[in-house]
């Protein structure tokens, strides 16, 4: 793949406001739109046992309106200006995104600053979004075929006291029991300028953009230390197996291995490339072996589940017929996984995988919203928005020894978490 010099594609400028807000302007000439990404360094990993789901619930609540922009008006104003907006929550951060015509930048900044500075939690707001979120959990997890495996995996993979032992959506009972007091405390700890990064990306004038940011965001922010959960190596549990029945027609096995957090970039990049070799496309190892040759699985794959402190690489297979049971699927998966440790990958496999992950990152960088998202992540966790310039090279530099090193270090029985789903 041809090397891409991202420094020629966009310029990055950065300031920090007195209230701690990290502000990054990305000048991307030729684009008639501007993307705003306001990312807070808070996710489900910052929750406490018994009070799970607050980060995701809060994402929903932030669209309930303020005294200046009543419920429904945020979307209406954005849409009438020709824009779109959305939000998402992960284990480690929450992001609010907006894309508008470039000349509507001031509107977007006013909307986001109003939501940051003037949001309040009301009982009616909380009750409304508790219903929405619990219904979402019901539809996407409880009533979705193979939807529960991640919940069971999380409980087996981490100590109960570790906040990676539950999924981002949290426990439905915890969400339903959340109080206004819980939410206000959560807001005071994490929804403050000093725990956020504001990205503006598009065809913008830097001076004008910084002046608008100062106009709308230069308000006193809450001081004091931000509460963080402690993570220990012993929180990650291995050598575990869990089985549960579900309303599914065929058995499935999800075999996961602990690896380092995404701050350990060498391991994380190697893990992503390895997962692609295992699963991307019909020429991949798992598809070729389990689906095509052995005809034991109807689908099979692998992916890297990235988290700040402890990530997972998961290999999975769903049976091809009711006669294929979990033990057989697991045996086939282990056979393919062991090959990564015993032999080096082929040149063509490595090149294909590196090109796939590099192309995926390059595709995201084509759009103002994608650049803003990547830069926000690098600013929040590495304190280095300029790190994005070297991202594509980092993927391309993964080599055969890196792949084999990861496999030998982590793909062991004592480091695995096996989740079996059986028809019930």
C-alpha positions as CSV (number, residue, x, y, z in Angstrom):
1,X,0.0,0.0,0.0
2,X,1.3,3.4,-0.9
3,X,2.5,5.5,2.0
4,X,0.2,8.3,3.0
5,X,1.6,11.5,4.5
6,X,-1.2,12.8,6.7
7,X,0.7,16.0,7.5
8,X,-0.1,17.1,4.0
9,X,-3.8,16.4,4.5
10,X,-4.5,18.5,7.6
11,X,-2.9,20.8,10.2
12,X,-3.5,20.5,13.9
13,X,-3.5,23.4,16.4
14,X,-4.1,23.2,20.1
15,X,-4.8,25.4,23.1
16,X,-6.0,24.7,26.6
17,X,-8.6,27.0,28.3
18,X,-8.2,28.3,31.8
19,X,-11.0,25.9,32.9
20,X,-9.0,22.9,31.6
21,X,-10.9,22.2,28.4
22,X,-8.5,20.8,25.7
23,X,-9.3,22.5,22.4
24,X,-7.9,21.2,19.1
25,X,-8.6,22.8,15.7
26,X,-7.9,20.6,12.6
27,X,-7.8,22.7,9.4
28,X,-8.9,20.4,6.5
29,X,-9.1,22.6,3.4
30,X,-11.6,21.9,0.7
31,X,-14.2,20.5,2.9
32,X,-17.5,22.6,3.0
33,X,-18.4,21.0,6.4
34,X,-17.1,21.2,10.0
35,X,-17.2,18.4,12.5
36,X,-17.4,19.0,16.2
37,X,-16.4,16.2,18.6
38,X,-16.8,16.8,22.3
39,X,-15.3,13.8,24.1
40,X,-15.4,13.2,27.8
41,X,-12.9,10.8,29.4
42,X,-15.6,8.7,31.1
43,X,-17.1,5.4,30.2
44,X,-18.5,2.3,31.9
45,X,-15.1,1.5,33.4
46,X,-15.6,4.6,35.7
47,X,-18.8,3.2,37.2
48,X,-19.1,1.3,40.6
49,X,-20.5,-2.1,41.2
50,X,-24.2,-1.9,41.8
51,X,-24.4,1.4,39.9
52,X,-23.6,0.2,36.4
53,X,-24.9,1.7,33.2
54,X,-24.6,5.4,34.3
55,X,-22.2,6.4,31.5
56,X,-24.5,5.1,28.8
57,X,-27.6,6.4,30.5
58,X,-26.0,9.8,30.8
59,X,-25.3,9.9,27.1
60,X,-29.1,9.5,26.5
61,X,-29.9,12.1,29.1
62,X,-27.7,14.8,27.5
63,X,-30.3,15.0,24.7
64,X,-33.1,15.9,27.1
65,X,-32.6,19.6,26.8
66,X,-31.6,22.7,28.9
67,X,-33.3,25.9,30.0
68,X,-32.0,27.5,26.8
69,X,-32.6,24.6,24.4
70,X,-35.7,22.6,25.5
71,X,-36.1,19.0,24.7
72,X,-36.2,18.3,21.0
73,X,-34.8,21.7,20.0
74,X,-31.1,20.5,19.9
75,X,-31.9,18.1,17.0
76,X,-34.2,20.6,15.4
77,X,-31.8,23.5,15.4
78,X,-29.0,21.2,14.1
79,X,-31.2,19.7,11.4
80,X,-32.5,23.1,10.2
81,X,-28.9,24.3,9.8
82,X,-28.2,21.3,7.5
83,X,-26.4,19.2,10.2
84,X,-26.5,15.9,11.9
85,X,-25.5,14.9,15.4
86,X,-25.0,11.7,17.4
87,X,-23.2,10.3,20.5
88,X,-21.7,7.0,21.7
89,X,-20.4,5.5,24.9
90,X,-17.5,3.0,25.3
91,X,-15.8,1.4,28.2
92,X,-13.4,4.3,28.4
93,X,-14.9,7.5,26.9
94,X,-18.1,9.1,25.7
95,X,-18.3,11.3,22.6
96,X,-20.9,13.8,21.3
97,X,-20.5,14.5,17.6
98,X,-22.0,17.0,15.2
99,X,-21.4,17.8,11.5
100,X,-22.6,21.1,10.1
101,X,-21.9,23.3,7.0
102,X,-18.8,25.3,7.8
103,X,-20.6,28.6,8.2
104,X,-22.7,27.1,11.0
105,X,-19.8,26.5,13.3
106,X,-20.9,29.1,15.8
107,X,-24.3,27.4,16.1
108,X,-22.7,24.1,16.8
109,X,-20.3,25.5,19.5
110,X,-23.2,27.3,21.2
111,X,-25.3,24.2,21.3
112,X,-22.5,22.1,22.8
113,X,-21.4,24.7,25.3
114,X,-24.9,25.1,26.5
115,X,-25.2,21.4,27.0
116,X,-21.9,21.3,28.9
117,X,-22.5,24.4,31.1
118,X,-26.3,24.4,31.6
119,X,-27.4,20.8,31.8
120,X,-29.4,19.8,34.9
121,X,-30.9,16.4,35.9
122,X,-34.6,16.3,36.6
123,X,-36.6,13.3,37.8
124,X,-38.8,13.5,34.7
125,X,-35.7,13.5,32.5
126,X,-34.2,10.5,34.3
127,X,-37.4,8.5,34.3
128,X,-37.9,9.0,30.6
129,X,-34.4,7.8,29.6
130,X,-34.5,4.9,32.1
131,X,-37.4,3.6,30.1
132,X,-35.6,4.1,26.8
133,X,-32.4,2.5,27.9
134,X,-34.0,-0.5,29.6
135,X,-36.0,-1.1,26.5
136,X,-32.8,-0.8,24.4
137,X,-31.1,-3.4,26.6
138,X,-34.1,-5.7,26.2
139,X,-34.2,-5.5,22.4
140,X,-30.4,-5.5,21.7
141,X,-29.2,-7.9,24.4
142,X,-31.9,-10.0,26.1
143,X,-34.1,-10.7,23.0
144,X,-31.3,-10.8,20.4
145,X,-30.0,-14.2,19.3
146,X,-26.5,-14.6,20.7
147,X,-26.9,-11.2,22.4
148,X,-26.0,-12.2,25.9
149,X,-22.6,-13.8,25.4
150,X,-20.7,-10.6,26.1
151,X,-22.5,-10.1,29.4
152,X,-21.6,-13.7,30.5
153,X,-18.0,-13.3,29.1
154,X,-17.5,-10.1,31.1
155,X,-18.6,-11.6,34.4
156,X,-16.2,-14.6,33.8
157,X,-13.2,-12.5,32.5
158,X,-12.9,-10.0,35.3
159,X,-13.3,-9.9,39.1
160,X,-16.8,-8.8,40.2
161,X,-15.3,-5.6,41.7
162,X,-13.6,-4.7,38.4
163,X,-15.6,-2.3,36.3
164,X,-14.7,-4.3,33.1
165,X,-16.9,-7.1,34.5
166,X,-20.0,-5.6,33.1
167,X,-20.8,-4.4,29.6
168,X,-21.2,-0.7,28.6
169,X,-25.0,-0.7,28.8
170,X,-24.8,-1.9,32.4
171,X,-27.2,-4.1,34.4
172,X,-30.8,-3.4,33.6
173,X,-31.8,-3.4,37.3
174,X,-29.0,-0.9,38.1
175,X,-30.2,1.4,35.3
176,X,-33.8,1.2,36.6
177,X,-32.7,2.0,40.2
178,X,-30.5,5.0,39.4
179,X,-31.5,8.1,41.3
180,X,-31.2,11.8,40.5
181,X,-28.5,11.9,43.2
182,X,-26.5,9.2,41.5
183,X,-26.7,11.1,38.2
184,X,-25.7,14.4,39.7
185,X,-22.8,12.9,41.5
186,X,-21.7,11.2,38.2
187,X,-22.1,14.5,36.3
188,X,-20.0,16.5,38.9
189,X,-17.1,14.0,38.7
190,X,-16.8,13.6,34.9
191,X,-18.8,16.2,32.9
192,X,-16.5,19.1,33.5
193,X,-14.2,21.0,31.0
194,X,-11.0,19.6,32.6
195,X,-12.1,16.1,31.7
196,X,-13.1,16.8,28.1
197,X,-11.5,17.4,24.7
198,X,-13.2,19.6,22.1
199,X,-12.2,18.9,18.4
200,X,-13.2,21.2,15.5
201,X,-12.3,19.7,12.2
202,X,-13.0,21.1,8.7
203,X,-12.5,24.1,6.5
204,X,-12.2,26.7,9.3
205,X,-10.2,29.8,10.1
206,X,-8.2,28.9,13.2
207,X,-8.3,32.4,14.8
208,X,-12.1,32.6,14.3
209,X,-12.6,29.1,15.7
210,X,-10.5,29.8,18.8
211,X,-12.3,33.1,19.3
212,X,-15.7,31.3,19.2
213,X,-14.5,28.7,21.6
214,X,-13.3,31.3,24.1
215,X,-16.7,33.1,23.7
216,X,-18.8,30.0,24.5
217,X,-16.6,27.7,26.6
218,X,-14.5,30.0,28.7
219,X,-16.6,29.6,31.8
220,X,-15.3,28.4,35.2
221,X,-15.1,24.6,35.4
222,X,-15.3,22.4,38.5
223,X,-12.0,21.9,40.2
224,X,-10.6,19.0,42.1
225,X,-9.4,15.5,41.4
226,X,-11.5,13.3,39.1
227,X,-12.5,10.0,40.6
228,X,-10.9,7.0,38.8
229,X,-11.2,3.3,39.5
230,X,-8.0,1.4,40.2
231,X,-7.1,-1.5,38.0
232,X,-4.9,-4.4,39.0
233,X,-3.4,-7.2,36.9
234,X,-5.2,-9.6,39.1
235,X,-8.6,-8.2,38.0
236,X,-8.3,-10.2,34.8
237,X,-9.3,-13.8,35.2
238,X,-8.1,-16.6,33.0
239,X,-8.7,-20.4,32.7
240,X,-12.4,-19.8,32.9
241,X,-15.4,-21.4,31.1
242,X,-19.0,-20.4,31.2
243,X,-22.0,-22.1,29.5
244,X,-25.5,-20.7,29.3
245,X,-28.6,-21.6,27.3
246,X,-30.2,-19.1,24.9
247,X,-33.1,-19.0,22.5
248,X,-30.8,-19.9,19.5
249,X,-31.0,-22.7,16.9
250,X,-27.2,-23.6,17.0
251,X,-24.4,-23.9,19.4
252,X,-21.7,-21.2,19.5
253,X,-18.3,-20.8,21.2
254,X,-16.6,-17.5,21.9
255,X,-13.0,-18.0,23.0
256,X,-11.3,-14.9,24.4
257,X,-7.7,-14.1,25.5
258,X,-6.6,-11.2,27.7
259,X,-4.0,-8.9,26.2
260,X,-2.7,-5.5,27.3
261,X,-4.7,-2.4,27.2
262,X,-4.8,-0.1,24.1
263,X,-2.1,2.2,25.7
264,X,0.3,-0.7,25.0
265,X,0.2,0.2,21.3
266,X,2.7,-2.4,20.0
267,X,0.6,-5.3,21.4
268,X,-2.7,-3.7,20.4
269,X,-1.7,-3.1,16.8
270,X,-0.3,-6.6,16.5
271,X,-3.5,-8.0,18.0
272,X,-5.6,-6.2,15.5
273,X,-3.5,-7.4,12.6
274,X,-3.6,-11.0,14.0
275,X,-7.4,-10.9,14.3
276,X,-7.7,-9.8,10.7
277,X,-5.5,-12.7,9.5
278,X,-7.7,-15.1,11.4
279,X,-11.0,-13.8,10.2
280,X,-11.2,-11.2,7.4
281,X,-12.8,-12.5,4.3
282,X,-13.4,-16.0,2.8
283,X,-9.7,-16.5,2.4
284,X,-9.1,-16.0,6.1
285,X,-7.9,-18.9,8.3
286,X,-11.0,-19.4,10.3
287,X,-13.4,-19.3,7.4
288,X,-11.3,-21.5,5.2
289,X,-10.8,-24.1,7.9
290,X,-14.1,-24.2,9.9
291,X,-16.6,-23.1,7.3
292,X,-15.2,-24.3,4.0
293,X,-13.0,-27.3,4.7
294,X,-14.5,-28.9,7.9
295,X,-18.0,-27.4,7.3
296,X,-18.4,-27.3,11.1
297,X,-19.3,-23.7,11.4
298,X,-21.8,-21.5,9.6
299,X,-19.7,-18.5,10.5
300,X,-16.4,-17.9,12.3
301,X,-14.2,-14.9,13.0
302,X,-12.1,-12.9,15.4
303,X,-11.8,-9.4,16.7
304,X,-9.8,-7.3,19.1
305,X,-11.9,-5.7,21.9
306,X,-9.9,-2.6,22.9
307,X,-10.0,-1.2,26.4
308,X,-7.6,1.2,28.2
309,X,-6.5,-1.2,30.9
310,X,-7.1,-4.7,29.7
311,X,-8.3,-5.8,26.2
312,X,-9.5,-9.1,24.8
313,X,-9.0,-10.9,21.5
314,X,-12.0,-13.1,20.8
315,X,-12.2,-16.0,18.4
316,X,-15.7,-17.4,17.7
317,X,-17.6,-20.0,15.8
318,X,-21.3,-20.7,15.3
319,X,-22.2,-24.3,14.4
320,X,-23.3,-25.3,11.0
321,X,-25.9,-27.8,12.2
322,X,-27.6,-28.9,15.4
323,X,-25.2,-32.0,15.4
324,X,-22.2,-29.8,15.9
325,X,-21.7,-29.1,19.7
326,X,-19.5,-26.7,21.6
327,X,-16.7,-29.1,22.3
328,X,-16.1,-29.7,18.6
329,X,-16.2,-26.0,17.8
330,X,-13.8,-25.2,20.6
331,X,-11.4,-28.0,19.4
332,X,-11.4,-26.5,15.8
333,X,-10.8,-23.0,17.2
334,X,-7.9,-24.1,19.4
335,X,-6.3,-25.9,16.5
336,X,-6.3,-22.7,14.4
337,X,-5.2,-20.5,17.3
338,X,-2.3,-22.7,18.2
339,X,-0.8,-22.3,14.7
340,X,-0.2,-18.6,15.4
341,X,2.2,-19.6,18.2
342,X,3.9,-22.5,16.5
343,X,4.5,-21.1,13.0
344,X,5.0,-17.7,11.4
345,X,2.2,-16.3,9.3
346,X,2.8,-16.1,5.6
347,X,3.9,-13.0,3.8
348,X,0.7,-12.7,1.8
349,X,-1.4,-13.1,5.0
350,X,0.5,-10.4,6.8
351,X,0.4,-8.0,3.9
352,X,-3.3,-8.5,3.3
353,X,-4.1,-7.9,7.0
354,X,-1.8,-4.8,7.3
355,X,-3.5,-3.4,4.2
356,X,-7.0,-4.0,5.6
357,X,-6.4,-2.4,9.0
358,X,-4.4,0.5,7.4
359,X,-7.1,1.0,4.7
360,X,-9.8,1.0,7.4
361,X,-7.9,3.7,9.4
362,X,-7.2,5.7,6.1
363,X,-10.9,5.5,5.2
364,X,-11.9,7.0,8.5
365,X,-9.4,9.8,8.0
366,X,-11.0,10.8,4.7
367,X,-13.9,12.4,6.6
368,X,-13.8,15.3,9.0
369,X,-15.8,13.4,11.6
370,X,-13.4,10.4,11.4
371,X,-10.4,12.6,11.9
372,X,-12.0,14.4,14.8
373,X,-12.8,11.0,16.4
374,X,-9.3,9.7,16.1
375,X,-7.7,12.9,17.3
376,X,-10.0,13.1,20.3
377,X,-8.9,9.6,21.3
378,X,-5.3,10.4,21.0
379,X,-5.7,13.7,23.0
380,X,-7.7,12.1,25.8
381,X,-5.4,9.1,26.4
382,X,-2.0,9.9,25.1
383,X,-2.2,13.7,25.5
384,X,-0.9,13.9,22.0
385,X,-3.3,14.9,19.2
386,X,-0.4,14.9,16.7
387,X,0.1,11.1,17.3
388,X,-2.6,10.6,14.6
389,X,0.0,11.6,11.9
390,X,1.9,8.3,12.4
391,X,-1.0,6.0,12.9
392,X,-1.0,4.4,9.5
393,X,2.7,3.8,9.6
394,X,2.3,2.0,13.0
395,X,-0.1,-0.5,11.5
396,X,2.1,-1.1,8.5
397,X,5.2,-1.8,10.6
398,X,3.7,-4.8,12.4
399,X,5.8,-7.8,11.4
400,X,5.7,-11.7,11.6
401,X,7.7,-11.7,14.9
402,X,5.2,-9.3,16.5
403,X,2.3,-11.7,15.6
404,X,4.0,-14.8,16.9
405,X,5.1,-13.0,20.1
406,X,1.6,-12.0,20.9
407,X,0.3,-15.6,20.3
408,X,3.0,-17.2,22.5
409,X,2.6,-14.7,25.3
410,X,-1.2,-14.7,25.5
411,X,-2.9,-17.7,23.8
412,X,-2.7,-20.1,26.7
413,X,-5.4,-22.0,28.5
414,X,-4.6,-20.2,31.7
415,X,-5.3,-16.8,30.0
416,X,-8.4,-17.8,28.2
417,X,-12.1,-17.2,28.8
418,X,-14.5,-19.6,27.0
419,X,-18.2,-18.7,26.6
420,X,-20.4,-21.5,25.3
421,X,-23.9,-20.7,24.0
422,X,-26.2,-23.7,23.7
423,X,-29.7,-23.9,22.3
424,X,-32.3,-23.7,25.1
